[in-house]
Amino acid sequence: MGSSDIPPPSAPAWLVPASTACLSVGITFWLLAYYFMVRRSLATHATPAPLLALGLNLAWEVVYAFGVCEAPIETFGFTCWLLLDIPVLYATLKTAPRSFSNSPLVARNVPLLLAVVFVAGLVGNGTFVWWWLKEPHRGYGIKWGKTWKGLEARDTTELAFWSAGVAQMIFSVSALAMLLQRGHSGGQSYAIW
């Protein structure tokens, strides 16, 4: 996010290209993580991601891909994430009955649970994005030079930081909980992360 920002005069010329390059590297590593999660999940017959984290992540990607992104690199990255989330979703649905065999109610209702979390994530992320971008200068500091769809002083970089930070925290905590509950690292591995 923010690859179209206009840096202040005091910022070096390399700052925005370096930021865009870092975004590209981040996109690439997340795509690789998705690929390896699916491979590991299908090999170990265990879900690759916690249900709550997967549903919220899908919602976050949809909101940003279709509602926030402006620059082609941003739209490309979010679209790739969404496309590679389809195999993650497939692996989750395929392996869920075995992963949740000790919780039959969850095992039988994984698609419904994911749908509920996804819709709640769409509403939550969409509301947060709407609130953030409605008024100029939301967040920390002055936002001159940061635009969104022609509106001045809208900082999508900080917006993405806060919303992705929450999603990442939920993913990290629930992945650790999943590891402790299962007692094994099936569906995941330290090499992936």
BELVENUR-V248821 format. One record per pair of residues at least 6 apart in sequence whose ideal C-beta (glycine too) atoms are under 6 Angstrom apart, sorted by sequence separation. I is the first residue (numbers start at 0). J is the second residue. D is the distance in Angstrom with one decimal. If there is no record, write none. Layout:
BEGIN
i/j/d
I/J/D
I/J/D
END
This chain:
BEGIN
i/j/d
68/74/4.4
99/105/4.5
131/137/5.0
136/142/4.9
147/153/3.7
40/47/3.7
99/106/3.9
6/14/5.4
147/155/5.4
6/15/5.8
68/77/5.7
145/154/4.5
96/106/4.9
142/152/3.9
36/47/3.9
142/154/4.7
64/77/3.6
63/77/5.2
64/78/5.6
95/109/4.1
132/147/5.8
136/152/5.0
138/154/5.4
2/19/4.5
60/77/5.5
64/81/5.8
135/152/3.4
138/157/4.3
60/80/5.0
60/81/5.0
132/153/5.1
57/84/5.7
131/158/4.7
127/162/5.9
53/91/6.0
47/87/5.7
47/90/5.2
46/91/4.9
46/94/5.1
30/79/5.7
37/86/4.5
41/90/5.7
45/94/5.7
46/95/5.7
26/76/3.8
33/83/4.1
37/87/5.8
40/90/4.0
44/94/5.3
36/87/5.9
46/98/4.4
30/83/5.6
37/90/4.8
44/97/5.2
45/98/5.1
33/87/5.5
40/94/5.6
54/113/4.9
58/117/5.2
57/117/5.4
67/128/5.9
50/112/5.6
54/116/2.9
58/120/2.7
62/124/4.2
50/113/5.9
54/117/4.5
58/121/4.6
62/125/5.4
51/116/5.7
55/120/4.3
59/124/5.4
3/69/5.9
54/120/5.8
58/124/5.5
62/128/5.9
3/70/5.1
2/70/4.3
2/72/5.8
67/155/5.7
59/166/5.1
56/166/5.9
55/166/5.4
52/169/5.5
52/170/3.9
52/173/4.9
51/173/5.4
49/173/3.6
49/174/5.8
49/177/5.0
5/144/3.9
47/186/4.4
4/144/5.9
45/185/3.1
46/186/5.1
4/145/5.0
45/186/3.7
43/185/3.7
43/186/5.8
40/186/4.4
39/186/5.9
39/188/5.6
1/155/6.0
0/155/4.4
1/156/3.4
0/156/4.5
35/191/4.6
0/159/4.2
32/191/5.5
END
